[in-house]
Amino acid sequence: MSTPAPEPIPPRELSLDELALLIAERSVVVFLDQDITPQQQKQLGEYFGLIEVHPQGPQVPEIPGVTAIWPDLQIKEGRKANFRQPGGASMWHTDLVHEAQPAGVTHLHNDIVPESGGDTLWSSGYSAYDKLSPEFRKFLDGKSAVYRSAHKHIDRKDPSAGPSYVEREHLLVRVHPATGWKSLWVNRAMTVRIVG
């Protein structure tokens, strides 16, 4: 059963619980013309759970957990991404897949939005799972995969060992706790292998 594209919802006030359910059902929710400070963005994120402080991304000063994404700076540092050499976040991924509890919600606020185009794309794990054949869904259900961090990290327990990638095993198909919907949770960049 394919997930149809949802109809836009007319603007109205939403409670945070309604917003949480809307995010769970639609995966991507866009609010146009919002004036929100980094402090307010962090406060909103805290409603959904613990804030992840990205170990590699630059943080907004004095607001850990609010990461700054600045493509112009990446280009100045020689990290210009293109199709053949993806850099930064220019490949399909889910942030911090190597964590014991990967993020359930990610939210972005763009200070600069192009009039047309842009480079942020979204995909639906729900839809990806729904499009698999029933036999392949049955094959994947219950299987896990090993996910590797995008960057090397220093082990806090043994800093002298030097940086290394972090690997963690998670289910390939995740079930959303609020909707019960199944989602395919895999990506080429950070999924190392299927277990079993």
Salt bridges, closest charged atoms under 4 A:
GLU18 OE2 - ARG12 NH1 3.70
GLU77 OE1 - ARG79 NH2 2.55
ASP95 OD1 - HIS93 NE2 2.93
GLU99 OE2 - HIS98 NE2 3.63
ASP111 OD1 - HIS109 NE2 3.13
ASP141 OD2 - LYS182 NZ 2.96
GLU167 OE2 - ARG148 NH2 2.64
GLU167 OE1 - ARG193 NH2 3.96
